[in-house]
């Protein structure tokens, strides 16, 4: 059987082959921390360690709760527009009262968003 008649089987070759292994010894707590951080970033442990070693910083993906808070803040843009309309029609005093209420809601969401970090 010649090499031309053989079928190409197995995994296709990668364009960049990582062929130089490097070992790292970790304590159980260090491994746990790396595992948790890699999961939060949506990466494998190896990819996380490689990325940290090369770039020095991995930004974790926002959690579902963080995305919900961001959505709520975006929706409040319509409330701000309504405040402008109220100020135009009913005067600044009424708009200021409603602004204070909206500002307190925004401040609470931003504080909650920043506490998670």
Secondary structure, 3 states (H helix, E strand, C coil): CCCCCCCCCCCCCCCCCCCCCCCCCCCHHHHHHHHHHHHHHCCCHHHHHHHHHHHCCCCCCCCHHHHHHHHHHHHHHHHHHHHHHHHHHHCHHHHHHHHHHHHHHHHHHHHHHHHCC
